[in-house]
Amino acid sequence: MESFTLSSPDLKPGQTIPEAQVYRGYGCQGGNRSPALHWSQAPQGTRGFAVTMYDPDAPTGHGWWHWLVVDLPAQTTELPAGAGDASGHGLPPGSRQMRNDFGERAYGGPCPPKGDKPHRYVFTVHALKSTRLSVPDDASPAEVQAQLERASLARASITAYYGR
């Protein structure tokens, strides 16, 4: 049986995240464009998906949530580059971008503090047991993550790095 996988033409596992995906703000001058993502071999029983981007190295004591997309339909197998802009026009109908730790309902690229070692950025697609995640539109990133833990059948991830 093949395993659930995530790939991207924009991200290479273990490599540096390109400037096109880096945040614009807080002293960073990137393009703040969400990467194209493609996944395959979701497990039987998958009824929906979620996509997250998380920095476990952020100096907050709890990491930093950069992107949270929920309620992606079960037939979804990819997101185009730029799908995470604030308009959400690149996302499938019915999906929702939840508030990230920048306070935005959009993709927020990497922008670690100057001088820190390169941070890890974990892009994850979650195969879910349900079509809709039971979180309100104003849920915190921590609330969304807690619901994803309960609702996930499987996860596939890419970890890439960025430092400045």
N, C-alpha and C positions, 0 to 999 in steps of 0.2 A: 504494500500500500504506500502511495506517495504521501509525503508530509506537507502540511500547510506551509506555504512559503510566501514571502514578501520580497519584491524586487523594485528597483527604481533606476531609470536611466540617468537620474540626477544625483543619486547618492551611491557611493561605493562603501560597503561595509568596512569599518576600520580606518577609513580615509577621512580627509578634511572635507567639511561641508563647503560647497562653492559659495562665492559671494552673492550669487543670485538668490540664495535661500537665507542669507543672513538678515537679521532685523535691521530696520531703518529707524534709528532713535537711540537714546541713551548713549550717544557717542559712536554708534555703529552706523555704517553707511551702505549696507547691503540692499539688495533688491526686494527683500521680504516676500519672496514668491514661494509658495508651498511647492514641494517637489512632486513630480509625477510619481504615482505609486501603482503597482500592479500586484495582485495576489491570486493564488491558485491553490487548488486541492483543499478547500475548506472541508471540515468534517461533515459527515452525515448529520442531519438535524439542524444545520445552520439556518436560522430564520432571519438574520440580519447581521450587520457589521457596525463596528465603530473604529475610528482611527484616532490615535493619540501620538503626541510628541512630548517627551519628558526629559528634563535635565536632572539626573540624580546628583550631580556635583554642584549645583547652585548653593551658594553659602547662606541658605535660609533655614537649615535644620530639617527641611522636608522636601527639598528639590524644587523644581519649577516646571509648571505645566505650560507648554507653548502652544498646543493645539489639541482640541477635543471635538471630534465630529461623531455624532451618534445618529441612530435611526437610518443608517444606510440600508437600502433594500437588499435582500438576499441574492438577487441576480447581479449585484454590483461586483465587479472584479478589478476595477481600477478607478483612480482619480487623476485627471489631467493636471499638469503643472498649472499653478495659479488658482486651483479650485478653492483654496482656503482664503481668498480675498474676502473682505467684509461683506460684499454683496451676496456671496454664496452661490452666484450664478453657475459656477462650474460643478456644483454638487447635484446629485440626483434629487428629484422632487421628494419632499417629505423628510429629508435629512435636516439635522440641526447642528449648527456650530455653537458649542457651549462657551461660556466665559473662561478665558485662560488667565494665567497669573499676571498678565499685563492689564487685565480688566477688559479685554477685547473679545468679541465674538468673531474671531478670525485666526488665521495662522500668524504666529509671532516667531520669527526666526531666532537663531542663536545670537546672543550678545552677552557673553560672560564678562565679568569685571576684568579690566586691563591688568595684566601681570599674573592672573591665575593660570594654573596649568590648563591645557586644553580640556574642556568639559566633554562628557559623553552626552550625546543626544540620541534617545531611543525612540524610533518611529515604530509603532506597533499597530497592526490590524487585529482586532478582536472578533472572532466568530462568535455570534451570540445565539442564545437559546430562544430569544424573543425578537419580534419585529420592531418593538419600540422599547427604549430604555425608560424605566419609570423614575425619571428625575424631572423636576420642574425646570422651566426655561431659565430661571434665575439661580439654578444650583451652582454651588461652588465647585471648583475642580476636584476637591477632595471628595465631595458627595458623588460626583460623576465616577471617579475612580472606584469608590466603594461599591457602587452599583455594577460597574464593569467586572469587578472581581467575582460578584455573585452570578452574573449573567453569562460569563464567557465559557464557551465550550473549548476553545483553543486560541492560541495567540501565535503570531508570526512577527518577527522584529528585524530591523536593521539598526545597528548602532554605528554612528559616525561621530566625528569630533570637530570641535572648533575652539580656538583660543585667539587671544589678541594681546 
